[in-house]
């Protein structure tokens, strides 16, 4: 008799996040043990995986299919799997292993400890590279008069570089007036629904600006775009292009 068993099984540094269409290699480590009294004994190793419906799990070509187990010694066996998912969500993989004695005439008194199953839960993210291409004041005033407010329209050109779309996004334009000037409604927040891939979209943000002092004054316009929080498992892989600053310089004259 030889009481062989899978003493433990776990994933080594398992990922918590992967991207849609990304191939990720995971390592499953199992500890095999032979409590004897007969040994050493060869065992077969049968490994399988149960991926979610829109995912795959491909075994590594070098995964061992057998091992020799001496009595009262742990044998560590590593196997690899390449996991891949086609859709965003949280996905749960299951990895199963079973060992069995290969030598005829050697009996395992407890086959109930020859099985092991390990789950891996990963968040799978779709990527949408949102960016601001340009921002400017439409028909900007070159001159203003002290105490006379002027209506302006700020145009912002946004873009979804993909690869995922349609994406809901937030865009916020903030006006920062110089000393001696003011703005009515200094912030404009807009939700963009269904931003497609590779299509420039122009946003319009109305403001009213004015100055109480004569001279040359420069207004600053800050804009930032981000993936809307309702878009579960969608992230922007490059946020360096999500902000844009532009300026408007006007000469303000006495009335």
C-alpha positions in Angstrom: 0.0 0.0 0.0 1.0 3.6 -0.6 -1.1 6.4 0.6 -0.4 9.1 -2.0 -2.1 12.5 -1.8 -2.1 16.1 -3.0 -1.0 17.7 0.2 -1.6 21.3 -1.1 -2.3 23.2 -4.2 -2.1 27.0 -4.9 -1.5 29.6 -7.5 1.9 31.3 -7.4 1.5 35.1 -7.4 -1.8 35.0 -9.2 -2.9 38.0 -11.1 -5.9 40.0 -9.9 -6.4 42.0 -13.1 -5.8 41.2 -16.8 -6.9 43.0 -20.0 -9.3 41.8 -22.6 -7.4 39.8 -25.3 -4.3 39.5 -23.1 -2.5 36.2 -22.7 -1.5 35.8 -19.1 0.6 32.9 -17.8 -0.3 31.6 -14.4 1.6 28.9 -12.4 -0.2 26.3 -10.3 2.0 24.7 -7.6 1.0 21.4 -6.0 2.8 19.5 -3.2 2.5 15.7 -3.6 3.2 13.3 -0.7 3.5 9.5 -0.2 2.7 8.5 3.4 3.7 4.9 2.5 4.4 2.4 3.7 5.4 1.4 0.1 7.7 3.6 -1.9 9.0 5.1 -4.0 5.9 4.9 -6.2 5.1 6.5 -9.6 1.9 8.4 -9.9 0.1 9.9 -13.0 -1.0 13.5 -12.9 -4.2 14.5 -14.6 -4.6 18.3 -14.8 -7.6 20.2 -16.2 -9.1 23.7 -16.1 -12.6 25.0 -16.2 -12.6 28.6 -17.7 -15.6 30.9 -18.0 -17.6 30.8 -21.2 -15.8 33.7 -22.8 -12.3 32.7 -21.7 -9.8 29.9 -22.4 -7.1 28.2 -20.3 -4.4 26.4 -22.3 -2.0 24.1 -20.5 1.7 24.6 -20.8 3.5 22.2 -23.1 6.0 21.2 -20.4 3.4 20.4 -17.7 4.4 17.1 -16.0 2.1 14.1 -16.4 3.8 11.9 -13.8 6.0 12.0 -10.7 8.0 9.6 -8.5 7.0 9.9 -4.8 9.4 8.5 -2.1 8.0 7.8 1.3 7.5 10.7 3.7 8.9 13.4 1.4 7.1 16.3 -0.3 7.5 16.6 -4.1 6.7 20.0 -5.5 5.2 20.1 -9.0 4.6 23.3 -11.0 2.3 23.5 -14.0 1.5 26.5 -16.1 -1.6 27.7 -17.9 -2.2 30.5 -20.4 -5.5 32.2 -19.6 -7.3 34.6 -22.0 -10.6 36.4 -22.0 -12.6 38.0 -24.8 -15.0 40.1 -22.7 -14.7 42.5 -19.7 -16.1 41.3 -16.3 -14.9 39.5 -13.3 -14.2 35.9 -14.3 -13.5 32.8 -12.2 -11.3 30.0 -13.4 -11.1 26.6 -11.8 -8.0 24.3 -11.9 -8.3 20.7 -11.0 -5.6 18.0 -10.4 -5.8 14.3 -9.7 -3.1 11.7 -9.1 -3.2 7.9 -9.3 -0.7 5.2 -8.6 0.7 3.7 -11.8 2.3 0.5 -10.5 0.1 -2.6 -10.8 -0.5 -4.3 -7.5 0.1 -1.3 -5.3 -3.1 -0.1 -3.6 -3.9 3.4 -2.4 -5.9 3.0 0.8 -7.4 6.6 0.6 -8.1 7.9 -2.9 -10.2 10.7 -1.5 -7.1 12.9 -0.9 -5.9 12.4 -4.5 -7.9 15.4 -5.8 -7.5 19.1 -5.6 -9.2 22.1 -7.0 -8.1 25.8 -7.0 -10.1 28.9 -8.1 -8.7 32.1 -9.6 -10.9 35.2 -9.7 -9.6 37.9 -12.0 -11.0 41.3 -13.1 -10.8 41.5 -16.9 -10.6 45.1 -18.2 -11.4 46.6 -21.6 -9.1 49.4 -22.6 -10.3 52.7 -24.0 -7.6 55.3 -24.5 -9.5 58.6 -24.0 -7.8 61.8 -24.9 -8.3 65.5 -25.6 -7.0 66.6 -29.0 -7.7 70.3 -28.9 -9.5 73.0 -27.0 -10.2 76.6 -28.0 -12.7 79.5 -27.5 -15.0 79.8 -30.5 -14.9 83.3 -32.0 -12.9 84.7 -29.1 -13.3 88.4 -28.2 -10.2 90.4 -28.8 -11.4 93.2 -26.6 -13.7 93.8 -23.7 -15.0 96.7 -21.7 -14.7 97.0 -17.9 -18.0 95.9 -16.2 -19.5 94.5 -19.4 -19.7 90.6 -19.3 -19.2 88.7 -22.5 -20.6 85.2 -23.4 -18.1 82.8 -24.8 -18.2 79.1 -26.0 -15.3 76.8 -25.2 -15.0 73.9 -27.7 -13.1 70.7 -26.7 -12.2 68.0 -29.2 -12.1 64.6 -27.5 -11.2 61.2 -29.0 -11.4 57.5 -28.0 -8.4 55.7 -29.3 -9.9 52.4 -28.3 -9.6 49.6 -28.7 -12.9 49.4 -26.7 -16.0 51.4 -27.6 -18.7 52.6 -27.1 -17.6 54.3 -23.9 -19.4 56.7 -21.5 -17.1 59.4 -20.3 -17.0 62.5 -18.1 -15.5 65.8 -19.3 -15.1 68.8 -17.1 -14.1 72.3 -18.2 -12.9 74.7 -15.5 -12.3 78.4 -16.1 -9.7 80.2 -14.0 -10.0 84.0 -14.4 -7.1 86.3 -13.7 -7.0 88.8 -10.9 -9.5 91.6 -11.5 -11.8 89.4 -13.7 -14.5 86.9 -13.0 -16.5 84.0 -14.6 -20.1 83.0 -14.2 -20.4 79.2 -13.8 -16.7 78.5 -13.5 -17.1 74.7 -14.1 -19.0 72.8 -16.8 -19.3 69.0 -16.3 -20.7 66.9 -19.2 -21.4 63.2 -19.5 -20.7 61.8 -23.0 -22.6 58.7 -23.8 -21.4 56.1 -26.3 -18.1 57.6 -27.4 -17.0 55.6 -30.4 -13.5 54.5 -31.4 -11.5 56.8 -33.7 -14.2 59.5 -34.1 -13.5 63.1 -33.0 -16.3 64.5 -30.9 -16.6 68.2 -30.2 -18.0 69.4 -26.8 -19.4 72.8 -26.1 -19.2 74.6 -22.8 -20.8 78.1 -22.4 -19.4 80.6 -20.0 -19.8 84.3 -19.2 -16.6 86.2 -18.4 -16.0 89.8 -17.4 -13.3 92.1 -15.9 -13.5 95.0 -13.4 -10.1 96.3 -14.2 -8.7 97.6 -17.5 -5.6 96.1 -19.1 -4.5 92.9 -20.7 -5.9 89.8 -19.0 -5.5 86.1 -19.6 -8.1 83.5 -18.8 -7.1 79.8 -18.4 -9.3 76.9 -19.4 -8.6 73.5 -17.9 -10.2 70.4 -19.2 -10.1 66.7 -18.1 -11.8 63.6 -19.5 -12.2 60.2 -17.8 -14.1 57.0 -18.1 -17.5 57.2 -16.5 -17.8 55.3 -13.2 -20.8 53.4 -14.5 -18.5 51.7 -17.1 -17.6 48.6 -15.1 -14.3 47.0 -16.0 -13.3 49.7 -18.5 -10.1 51.6 -17.9 -8.0 54.1 -19.7 -4.5 52.7 -20.3 -2.9 56.1 -20.9 -4.1 59.1 -18.8 -1.3 61.4 -19.8 -3.5 62.7 -22.7 -6.6 63.2 -20.6 -5.9 66.8 -19.6 -5.7 70.0 -21.8 -5.1 73.6 -20.9 -5.8 76.6 -23.2 -5.7 80.3 -22.7 -7.6 83.4 -23.9 -5.9 86.8 -23.7 -8.1 89.9 -24.0 -7.6 93.6 -23.8 -10.1 95.3 -21.4 -10.7 99.0 -22.0 -12.3 101.6 -19.8 -16.0 102.3 -20.7 
